Amino acid sequence: MKVPVAQYLPLSVVLTLLAADHSEAFMTQPSKSLSSLSPPITTNEHHHQYQQQQQQQQQHGISSPSPLSPLSPRRQTSTALFYEPSSNNNDPKKEAKDALNSGFWNALSFTEQWISETLKEASMEGKSNPYARKELNYVCEMNNQILAAVSSIFRRFREAREMGERHSFAEEEMIRLDPSHEKTTLRQTQVIIVPFCDYFDSFKAYEGVIQAINLARKNARDLVTDVSIEKMELMEKEWNVSINGASLHPRYGEKSPKEIIEELEQFEEEGMIDVNKVEGLRRRNQARRSPYPTLIVEVQASPPGENSGSSSGPPQSVSDDDDDLSRRGVLKDIVVKLESIFAKSAAIHKKNDVKPGNDEDSFYKAIGRTSGVEELLVSSPISATQQWVIDNDPLYNPNISSFASADVTHADSAFEFVFSNLAMNKFTPNAVEKRKNYDISSRSYLIMPRFVSSSATSLEKFMADVKNIIEAIDGLNERVSLSMMHPEHVREERRSPVPVIAIQWYADKNNSS
């Protein structure tokens, strides 16, 4: 009895044989069955004919599936992928480098895989992980220059704050339309990798910059901005929008030789080593060693009256007879409130201030007030400030000076604005010489008419945080200096119409940049 060929040979082999021996039959008789195109093959002939077919394919350079798995799927696919499948390389550092070289999509995929494996290991050990129950989204910063990377980090913090504010506005609008609507809390976590900035390859350099940024964000809460004055006048309960940032690095926790020697000396003085402490520190550092320099940004927007989760711990108990106001935290609150009151009075005084003039000007101004005629200024505050700088700043040089303005109101936007302007100048971090070997170069004036316009102290604090970040970058402090001008400045010659930050660059005598 003859059995159809399909029961003896795999389908892939049958199709290959038919294509080689009966291609003409397929072209002229497409409606015939497989059994009519080739004679039946017995079981004894199966292995011999399959070997012949393999030899023919090798002669023509045609590859075929493995004899052990003739129906195995091919690795090539027509599906369009943005990143390649992960390899089986046992070296994580080499695999991360290969993924980055093949495109940032692969770098994002590799980071996501690393976080998933880390969370899986934490769950297997029975430990709770803060990111286990949260949705993460991944982004990649493409900047390779340190100042542009710092500006982009502040931009990510600004976008996170704006996301929380939009959520609060949307929830308040829902309550206005439906009073029975229950307010919800927004929680979102963003994983930002910065793989292209060579300066961040060093853990010490990366951690120093991130700590300076976080310190600046913390100090920005005490700034008396124009927005804070407006909110104080409205006396409305605000939503709690908290933003936290944590750093990850491939060499997280790596110590310098000096730190290692100090640690060994400490162990010798103590005479004993806490094995559990050392092991816990090692495991913590290992869990934070990401494939690339990474920043975790978490935003949380909760309704007024709810805990935002940013508190560090339970409040400390203070005795009734404790007169140390700074320990209670009262002194800081009093200073902030007093500074806000003085700033508000300065803003009101600035609005109602009428500069003395001649009798004729006073006469026409009085007529305008009685008849309801308003006086219009042709020049804007920015143009007036530019002209004031030209007339009053002795360091202004029309050949090397420039102006830039931004309508920023929050501290994160102001930091982004300052460092984006710093990034326009060519700078390479290195161990440079002292400033005496540099000549005066370009000078930029950053005009911010709506940022801390009523508090010169707040602008001074803001500029101190900018200098702190500059000092965290190797060699930048020797190449740039900052100065400020403000309507409430102590020195009269520095009282500009609106807040101004002057950035002075210094160029190498031999090779100016």
Backbone torsions as a table, in degrees:
resi	resn	phi	psi	omega
1	MET	NA	138.4	-179.3
2	LYS	-94.1	134.8	-179.6
3	VAL	-110.3	141.1	178.1
4	PRO	-57.2	147.7	-174.4
5	VAL	-62.9	-27.5	-176.5
6	ALA	-63.5	-20.1	179.6
7	GLN	-84.9	-10.3	-177.8
8	TYR	-104.5	-39.9	-176.0
9	LEU	-112.2	149.2	171.7
10	PRO	-62.6	154.1	-175.6
11	LEU	-62.4	-37.9	-179.2
12	SER	-64.2	-37.1	179.2
13	VAL	-70.1	-40.1	179.6
14	VAL	-61.1	-45.4	-179.1
15	LEU	-65.5	-35.5	178.4
16	THR	-66.9	-42.7	178.8
17	LEU	-63.9	-42.5	-179.6
18	LEU	-65.7	-36.6	179.9
19	ALA	-68.9	-31.4	-178.2
20	ALA	-82.0	-41.1	-171.9
21	ASP	-102.2	-23.2	-172.8
22	HIS	-131.7	36.1	179.0
23	SER	-63.3	-35.2	179.9
24	GLU	-68.2	-36.6	178.6
25	ALA	-65.8	-36.6	178.0
26	PHE	-65.9	-34.9	-178.1
27	MET	-74.6	-36.6	-175.6
28	THR	-93.6	-28.3	-177.3
29	GLN	-129.9	73.6	-176.9
30	PRO	-73.1	-14.6	-174.8
31	SER	-91.5	-6.3	-178.1
32	LYS	-75.9	155.7	179.9
33	SER	-80.4	170.6	-179.5
34	LEU	-67.0	-35.6	-178.2
35	SER	-68.9	-26.4	178.6
36	SER	-82.3	-16.7	-179.5
37	LEU	-89.0	-25.9	-179.4
38	SER	-141.9	144.5	179.5
39	PRO	-68.6	155.3	179.8
40	PRO	-65.5	147.8	-177.7
41	ILE	-112.2	130.1	-179.5
42	THR	-82.0	170.6	-176.8
43	THR	-67.3	-35.1	-179.4
44	ASN	-68.1	-27.8	-177.9
45	GLU	-86.8	-9.1	-172.6
46	HIS	-61.1	-55.8	-175.4
47	HIS	-65.9	-40.3	-178.5
48	HIS	-64.7	-43.9	-178.7
49	GLN	-70.9	-32.0	179.0
50	TYR	-67.3	-38.1	176.5
51	GLN	-65.6	-39.3	176.9
52	GLN	-62.1	-42.8	-179.6
53	GLN	-63.8	-37.4	177.8
54	GLN	-63.7	-41.1	178.2
55	GLN	-64.8	-40.1	177.8
56	GLN	-63.1	-40.7	-179.8
57	GLN	-67.9	-37.4	177.8
58	GLN	-66.0	-35.2	178.2
59	GLN	-66.6	-36.1	-179.7
60	HIS	-90.2	1.2	178.6
61	GLY	75.5	27.7	-179.0
62	ILE	-102.9	129.1	178.4
63	SER	-91.3	148.1	-179.9
64	SER	-134.2	162.8	179.4
65	PRO	-62.9	162.1	-179.8
66	SER	-67.1	142.9	179.0
67	PRO	-62.4	-27.3	-179.4
68	LEU	-74.5	-27.5	179.4
69	SER	-140.1	72.9	-176.5
70	PRO	-66.3	-19.5	-179.4
71	LEU	-102.1	15.0	-179.1
72	SER	-68.1	141.6	-178.8
73	PRO	-69.4	150.1	178.5
74	ARG	-76.4	152.0	179.7
75	ARG	-77.4	-28.5	179.9
76	GLN	-76.4	142.1	-179.8
77	THR	-141.4	156.7	179.9
78	SER	-92.1	-0.1	-179.6
79	THR	-70.1	132.7	-179.6
80	ALA	-81.0	117.1	178.4
81	LEU	-113.9	145.4	176.4
82	PHE	-85.0	-15.9	178.3
83	TYR	-144.6	154.0	-178.0
84	GLU	-81.8	154.5	174.9
85	PRO	-61.3	150.0	-178.1
86	SER	-68.1	143.5	-179.3
87	SER	-85.5	174.4	-179.7
88	ASN	-100.8	29.3	-179.7
89	ASN	-68.6	136.4	-177.9
90	ASN	-85.2	-11.2	-179.8
91	ASP	-95.3	107.4	-177.6
92	PRO	-62.8	-37.7	-178.0
93	LYS	-66.5	-43.0	179.2
94	LYS	-67.6	-38.5	178.8
95	GLU	-65.1	-40.0	177.6
96	ALA	-65.0	-39.6	178.6
97	LYS	-66.5	-41.7	178.5
98	ASP	-64.2	-38.9	178.6
99	ALA	-64.5	-39.3	179.9
100	LEU	-69.5	-38.6	179.5
101	ASN	-65.7	-27.7	-179.9
102	SER	-86.6	-1.6	176.5
103	GLY	134.1	151.9	-176.9
104	PHE	-70.1	-20.8	175.2
105	TRP	-62.5	-41.2	177.9
106	ASN	-66.3	-35.7	177.4
107	ALA	-63.7	-41.8	176.3
108	LEU	-63.9	-42.7	179.0
109	SER	-63.3	-40.4	-179.5
110	PHE	-67.0	-39.9	177.2
111	THR	-65.0	-42.2	178.0
112	GLU	-62.1	-40.9	178.1
113	GLN	-64.2	-40.9	179.2
114	TRP	-63.5	-43.8	179.7
115	ILE	-65.1	-39.7	179.0
116	SER	-62.7	-42.7	178.8
117	GLU	-66.8	-38.3	178.6
118	THR	-64.8	-42.4	177.6
119	LEU	-65.5	-36.4	179.4
120	LYS	-65.7	-43.3	178.5
121	GLU	-64.7	-37.8	179.1
122	ALA	-66.4	-39.2	178.9
123	SER	-69.2	-33.4	178.7
124	MET	-69.5	-30.6	178.8
125	GLU	-83.7	-0.7	178.4
126	GLY	78.8	17.6	179.5
127	LYS	-101.2	145.1	178.1
128	SER	-83.7	131.9	179.2
129	ASN	-109.7	133.6	-176.4
130	PRO	-64.3	-19.6	-178.0
131	TYR	-103.3	6.4	-174.6
132	ALA	-70.9	-30.0	-175.6
133	ARG	-113.6	27.8	-178.1
134	LYS	-125.5	151.4	175.0
135	GLU	-86.7	129.9	-178.9
136	LEU	-111.8	141.4	169.2
137	ASN	-123.0	148.2	-169.7
138	TYR	-117.1	134.6	176.4
139	VAL	-135.3	158.5	-178.2
140	CYS	-126.2	127.4	175.4
141	GLU	-88.0	124.7	-174.3
142	MET	-91.3	-3.2	-177.0
143	ASN	-71.1	136.4	176.2
144	ASN	-109.5	1.5	179.8
145	GLN	-105.8	138.7	-169.7
146	ILE	-63.4	-44.3	-177.6
147	LEU	-67.9	-38.3	176.2
148	ALA	-66.7	-35.1	177.7
149	ALA	-66.1	-40.2	177.2
150	VAL	-63.5	-42.9	177.1
151	SER	-61.1	-39.4	179.5
152	SER	-68.1	-34.3	177.2
153	ILE	-64.0	-44.2	176.5
154	PHE	-64.6	-33.8	176.8
155	ARG	-63.6	-38.0	177.8
156	ARG	-65.7	-39.2	176.0
157	PHE	-65.5	-39.1	178.2
158	ARG	-64.0	-43.7	179.4
159	GLU	-63.2	-36.4	177.3
160	ALA	-65.6	-42.3	177.7
161	ARG	-63.5	-43.5	179.4
162	GLU	-63.7	-33.4	176.5
163	MET	-64.1	-44.3	177.2
164	GLY	-64.7	-38.2	178.7
165	GLU	-67.6	-39.7	177.3
166	ARG	-62.8	-38.1	177.9
167	HIS	-64.1	-42.0	179.4
168	SER	-65.2	-40.6	178.4
169	PHE	-64.3	-40.9	179.9
170	ALA	-65.4	-40.2	179.3
171	GLU	-67.2	-40.2	177.5
172	GLU	-65.2	-35.9	177.2
173	GLU	-67.2	-38.2	177.3
174	MET	-64.2	-38.2	178.2
175	ILE	-68.2	-35.4	178.4
176	ARG	-65.4	-37.8	178.5
177	LEU	-78.4	-35.3	-178.3
178	ASP	-135.5	98.3	-177.1
179	PRO	-60.7	-21.6	180.0
180	SER	-82.8	-0.9	-179.1
181	HIS	-67.1	135.2	179.5
182	GLU	-93.4	128.4	-178.2
183	LYS	-67.0	140.5	179.8
184	THR	-115.7	155.5	179.9
185	THR	-100.3	134.6	178.1
186	LEU	-94.5	130.8	173.4
187	ARG	-135.6	125.9	178.8
188	GLN	-149.8	141.8	-178.2
189	THR	-123.3	134.6	-178.6
190	GLN	-123.0	131.8	178.6
191	VAL	-102.8	115.5	-176.3
192	ILE	-112.6	116.3	176.7
193	ILE	-100.2	140.7	-179.7
194	VAL	-123.9	75.9	-171.0
195	PRO	-87.7	-14.7	-170.6
196	PHE	-97.4	-8.5	-180.0
197	CYS	-84.8	110.5	-176.9
198	ASP	-65.7	-28.1	-179.3
199	TYR	-64.8	-28.4	-179.5
200	PHE	-82.2	2.6	175.6
201	ASP	-65.5	-28.7	176.9
202	SER	-84.5	127.7	-179.9
203	PHE	-65.4	-39.7	-179.7
204	LYS	-62.0	-43.7	179.7
205	ALA	-67.2	-44.0	-179.0
206	TYR	-64.0	-46.9	-178.4
207	GLU	-66.4	-35.8	178.2
208	GLY	-63.3	-41.2	178.7
209	VAL	-68.2	-43.1	-179.0
210	ILE	-64.8	-41.0	178.2
211	GLN	-65.2	-38.5	177.1
212	ALA	-65.3	-37.9	177.8
213	ILE	-65.8	-44.8	179.7
214	ASN	-65.0	-37.0	176.4
215	LEU	-65.3	-39.4	177.5
216	ALA	-64.4	-40.2	177.9
217	ARG	-65.6	-36.2	178.5
218	LYS	-68.0	-44.6	179.8
219	ASN	-68.7	-23.2	-178.8
220	ALA	-67.1	-16.9	178.4
221	ARG	-65.4	-25.0	-177.6
222	ASP	-92.2	-0.9	179.7
223	LEU	-73.2	139.8	177.0
224	VAL	-93.1	89.2	-179.8
225	THR	-89.3	167.0	177.9
226	ASP	-63.7	-32.8	178.9
227	VAL	-67.7	-40.5	179.6
228	SER	-65.1	-34.3	177.5
229	ILE	-67.7	-41.6	178.2
230	GLU	-63.4	-40.8	178.7
231	LYS	-68.3	-32.9	178.4
232	MET	-68.2	-33.5	177.7
233	GLU	-70.9	-34.4	-179.5
234	LEU	-74.2	-27.1	178.9
235	MET	56.4	43.8	178.0
236	GLU	-107.2	148.1	177.1
237	LYS	-73.6	127.4	-177.0
238	GLU	-95.9	156.1	171.5
239	TRP	-72.3	150.3	178.3
240	ASN	-89.2	103.0	178.9
241	VAL	-107.2	105.9	-179.2
242	SER	-112.6	140.1	-179.0
243	ILE	-130.0	124.2	-179.9
244	ASN	-117.1	147.0	179.2
245	GLY	-131.2	131.4	177.8
246	ALA	-128.6	145.2	-175.2
247	SER	-106.5	144.4	172.5
248	LEU	-127.7	152.9	-177.3
249	HIS	-158.0	147.4	177.5
250	PRO	-59.7	-27.5	179.3
251	ARG	-113.7	36.4	-175.7
252	TYR	-60.3	132.7	179.6
253	GLY	82.8	3.6	-179.6
254	GLU	-68.9	132.8	-175.5
255	LYS	-106.6	150.5	176.4
256	SER	-77.6	161.5	177.7
257	PRO	-55.8	-35.6	179.2
258	LYS	-65.7	-42.2	178.9
259	GLU	-66.4	-36.7	178.1
260	ILE	-64.2	-43.2	178.9
261	ILE	-63.4	-42.5	178.3
262	GLU	-62.8	-38.0	179.1
263	GLU	-67.0	-40.7	177.4
264	LEU	-64.9	-39.5	177.2
265	GLU	-64.0	-37.1	177.7
266	GLN	-65.9	-39.3	177.5
267	PHE	-64.1	-37.6	178.8
268	GLU	-67.1	-37.3	178.8
269	GLU	-68.5	-41.0	-179.2
270	GLU	-73.8	-28.5	178.1
271	GLY	80.8	2.0	-180.0
272	MET	-154.1	158.3	-179.3
273	ILE	-122.9	126.8	176.6
274	ASP	-80.2	102.0	-176.0
275	VAL	-64.4	-39.5	-179.2
276	ASN	-64.7	-38.7	178.9
277	LYS	-66.8	-42.8	179.9
278	VAL	-64.9	-41.7	179.8
279	GLU	-67.2	-40.2	177.5
280	GLY	-63.7	-39.9	177.9
281	LEU	-66.2	-39.2	179.3
282	ARG	-64.6	-42.3	-179.7
283	ARG	-67.9	-35.8	178.3
284	ARG	-66.9	-43.3	178.5
285	ASN	-65.3	-38.6	180.0
286	GLN	-64.7	-36.5	-180.0
287	ALA	-69.9	-19.9	-179.1
288	ARG	-102.5	9.3	179.2
289	ARG	-91.1	87.7	-178.5
290	SER	-80.0	165.8	179.1
291	PRO	-62.7	-32.0	-176.9
292	TYR	-136.5	162.1	171.4
293	PRO	-55.8	123.1	-169.7
294	THR	-134.9	145.9	175.8
295	LEU	-124.1	126.3	177.7
296	ILE	-98.9	117.9	179.5
297	VAL	-112.8	122.3	-179.1
298	GLU	-118.8	126.8	178.1
299	VAL	-114.9	137.8	178.0
300	GLN	-138.7	125.0	178.2
301	ALA	-120.1	111.4	-177.8
302	SER	-118.0	152.8	-178.8
303	PRO	-63.0	160.8	178.8
304	PRO	-59.9	139.2	178.8
305	GLY	95.0	-16.5	178.8
306	GLU	-94.5	151.8	179.2
307	ASN	-74.1	127.2	-178.3
308	SER	-78.4	-7.5	178.7
309	GLY	82.6	7.2	-178.3
310	SER	-94.1	-2.1	-179.4
311	SER	-71.6	145.2	-175.6
312	SER	-83.6	-18.2	-179.0
313	GLY	172.2	-178.2	-179.9
314	PRO	-68.1	151.5	-179.5
315	PRO	-66.0	145.0	179.8
316	GLN	-80.0	144.5	179.4
317	SER	-78.5	133.7	-178.5
318	VAL	-124.9	132.1	-179.4
319	SER	-71.0	158.6	-176.3
320	ASP	-69.9	-28.5	-177.4
321	ASP	-91.4	14.2	179.8
322	ASP	-82.9	117.5	-177.6
323	ASP	-98.4	5.0	-179.2
324	ASP	-79.6	97.2	-176.6
325	LEU	-67.7	-34.8	-179.4
326	SER	-64.8	-32.4	178.4
327	ARG	-69.2	-37.1	178.7
328	ARG	-73.1	-16.2	-175.7
329	GLY	85.5	5.8	-177.6
330	VAL	-76.6	-37.9	-176.4
331	LEU	-61.4	-41.0	-179.5
332	LYS	-64.1	-42.5	178.9
333	ASP	-64.2	-38.9	-180.0
334	ILE	-64.8	-43.1	179.8
335	VAL	-62.8	-43.0	-179.9
336	VAL	-63.6	-43.7	-179.7
337	LYS	-65.1	-42.6	178.4
338	LEU	-63.2	-41.0	179.5
339	GLU	-65.0	-36.6	177.7
340	SER	-65.8	-40.3	179.9
341	ILE	-65.1	-45.4	179.0
342	PHE	-64.5	-37.8	177.9
343	ALA	-65.4	-40.2	178.8
344	LYS	-64.7	-42.3	178.4
345	SER	-65.1	-35.5	177.6
346	ALA	-66.3	-38.0	178.7
347	ALA	-66.1	-42.5	178.6
348	ILE	-65.1	-41.1	179.1
349	HIS	-64.0	-36.0	-179.1
350	LYS	-68.1	-35.0	179.1
351	LYS	-70.3	-37.4	-175.3
352	ASN	-93.9	0.5	-176.5
353	ASP	-73.4	128.7	176.9
354	VAL	-118.2	115.5	-177.7
355	LYS	-68.5	137.8	180.0
356	PRO	-68.2	142.2	178.9
357	GLY	-142.2	-165.7	-179.6
358	ASN	-77.8	172.1	-176.3
359	ASP	-64.5	-33.6	-178.7
360	GLU	-67.1	-43.9	177.5
361	ASP	-63.1	-41.9	178.4
362	SER	-62.6	-36.7	-179.7
363	PHE	-64.3	-46.3	-179.3
364	TYR	-69.9	-32.2	176.5
365	LYS	-67.9	-37.6	177.3
366	ALA	-65.1	-40.2	176.9
367	ILE	-62.8	-40.1	179.6
368	GLY	-64.2	-37.7	-179.9
369	ARG	-69.6	-36.4	-178.8
370	THR	-76.2	-34.1	-176.9
371	SER	-93.0	-2.9	178.4
372	GLY	81.3	12.9	179.2
373	VAL	-83.7	124.5	-179.9
374	GLU	-93.5	144.2	179.1
375	GLU	-89.1	129.0	-179.3
376	LEU	-108.0	133.5	177.2
377	LEU	-95.2	130.2	-178.7
378	VAL	-71.2	-39.5	-176.8
379	SER	-89.4	147.0	178.2
380	SER	-84.4	166.0	177.9
381	PRO	-59.3	-32.8	-180.0
382	ILE	-68.6	-44.3	178.2
383	SER	-64.7	-40.1	178.1
384	ALA	-64.2	-37.0	178.7
385	THR	-68.6	-40.6	177.3
386	GLN	-59.3	-44.1	179.8
387	GLN	-67.2	-35.2	178.5
388	TRP	-65.2	-41.6	178.9
389	VAL	-63.2	-42.5	179.7
390	ILE	-61.6	-36.7	-176.2
391	ASP	-84.2	-25.7	-169.0
392	ASN	-117.1	-19.4	-178.4
393	ASP	-90.4	115.3	-178.4
394	PRO	-69.1	-18.9	-179.9
395	LEU	-88.1	0.2	-179.9
396	TYR	-71.0	131.8	178.1
397	ASN	-133.5	116.4	-176.2
398	PRO	-61.6	-19.4	-178.2
399	ASN	-81.5	-28.7	-175.8
400	ILE	-124.8	5.7	-178.5
401	SER	-103.5	149.6	179.6
402	SER	-144.1	159.5	-179.9
403	PHE	-121.1	144.6	174.1
404	ALA	-144.9	140.9	-178.2
405	SER	-133.5	152.8	179.2
406	ALA	-150.7	141.1	-179.3
407	ASP	-91.0	54.6	-178.0
408	VAL	-86.8	147.8	-179.8
409	THR	-125.9	-21.5	-178.7
410	HIS	-108.4	160.2	-175.7
411	ALA	-67.4	-40.5	-178.7
412	ASP	-63.9	-37.2	176.2
413	SER	-66.8	-37.0	179.1
414	ALA	-68.0	-41.2	176.4
415	PHE	-61.3	-43.4	178.4
416	GLU	-60.8	-41.3	-179.3
417	PHE	-64.8	-42.9	-178.3
418	VAL	-65.7	-46.9	-175.3
419	PHE	-76.5	-24.9	173.4
420	SER	-67.5	-33.6	175.2
421	ASN	-74.3	-35.5	175.4
422	LEU	-63.9	-33.7	-178.2
423	ALA	-69.5	-14.3	178.8
424	MET	-71.7	-14.8	179.1
425	ASN	-98.3	145.7	-179.7
426	LYS	-73.9	125.0	179.9
427	PHE	-150.9	133.8	176.7
428	THR	-123.0	118.2	-179.1
429	PRO	-62.9	129.3	176.2
430	ASN	-166.1	174.5	177.2
431	ALA	-81.6	93.7	-174.8
432	VAL	-91.4	171.9	178.3
433	GLU	-83.0	178.5	-179.2
434	LYS	-70.5	162.0	-173.7
435	ARG	-65.4	-17.9	-178.8
436	LYS	-64.3	-17.9	178.4
437	ASN	-91.5	12.3	-178.4
438	TYR	-120.6	151.1	175.1
439	ASP	-103.7	159.1	177.9
440	ILE	-68.0	131.3	-178.6
441	SER	-117.1	-141.0	-173.5
442	SER	-67.8	156.1	-179.7
443	ARG	-134.7	129.0	-177.6
444	SER	-119.6	143.3	177.4
445	TYR	-116.6	116.1	-180.0
446	LEU	-99.4	113.7	-176.2
447	ILE	-100.4	123.2	179.9
448	MET	-129.5	86.5	-172.1
449	PRO	-68.7	-20.1	-175.9
450	ARG	-114.3	17.2	-179.8
451	PHE	-115.1	117.2	-179.2
452	VAL	43.6	45.9	-176.6
453	SER	-71.1	-14.3	-177.9
454	SER	-112.9	8.4	-177.5
455	SER	-141.9	103.4	176.5
456	ALA	-69.8	-30.1	177.9
457	THR	-63.7	-40.1	179.2
458	SER	-66.3	-39.2	176.9
459	LEU	-64.9	-35.7	177.4
460	GLU	-66.7	-40.2	176.4
461	LYS	-64.7	-41.8	179.2
462	PHE	-61.1	-43.9	-178.8
463	MET	-68.3	-30.3	176.3
464	ALA	-66.4	-37.4	176.7
465	ASP	-68.7	-36.0	175.6
466	VAL	-62.9	-42.8	178.3
467	LYS	-64.4	-35.1	178.9
468	ASN	-64.4	-39.8	176.9
469	ILE	-68.3	-38.1	178.6
470	ILE	-62.6	-40.2	179.5
471	GLU	-68.2	-22.9	179.0
472	ALA	-74.8	-12.5	179.9
473	ILE	-101.9	126.0	-173.9
474	ASP	-60.0	122.9	173.0
475	GLY	84.3	-11.8	-176.5
476	LEU	-71.6	-32.1	-179.4
477	ASN	-64.6	-25.0	178.4
478	GLU	-86.1	-7.8	-176.1
479	ARG	-109.0	-11.7	-175.0
480	VAL	-146.7	147.6	175.8
481	SER	-137.0	153.9	-176.5
482	LEU	-122.7	148.6	172.4
483	SER	-146.2	161.6	-173.7
484	MET	-130.4	155.0	172.8
485	MET	-135.3	140.2	-173.4
486	HIS	-153.6	149.5	178.5
487	PRO	-61.8	-26.3	-179.4
488	GLU	-104.3	22.8	-178.0
489	HIS	-65.4	148.7	-179.4
490	VAL	-66.0	-40.8	179.9
491	ARG	-84.7	128.9	-174.4
492	GLU	-65.6	-33.2	-178.3
493	GLU	-72.2	-7.9	179.3
494	ARG	-111.0	15.9	-179.8
495	ARG	-89.2	90.0	179.5
496	SER	-83.8	163.0	179.4
497	PRO	-60.8	-37.6	178.9
498	VAL	-136.3	166.2	-179.9
499	PRO	-61.2	137.3	-179.8
500	VAL	-139.0	137.0	172.4
501	ILE	-115.7	124.0	179.9
502	ALA	-100.1	127.3	179.8
503	ILE	-110.6	117.7	-180.0
504	GLN	-108.0	120.6	177.7
505	TRP	-97.7	153.5	177.6
506	TYR	-124.8	131.4	-176.1
507	ALA	-109.8	153.4	177.8
508	ASP	-66.4	140.1	-179.1
509	LYS	-63.8	-37.6	-177.6
510	ASN	-81.6	-36.1	-176.6
511	ASN	-137.9	89.6	-178.3
512	SER	-71.8	143.1	-179.8
513	SER	-128.7	NA	NA
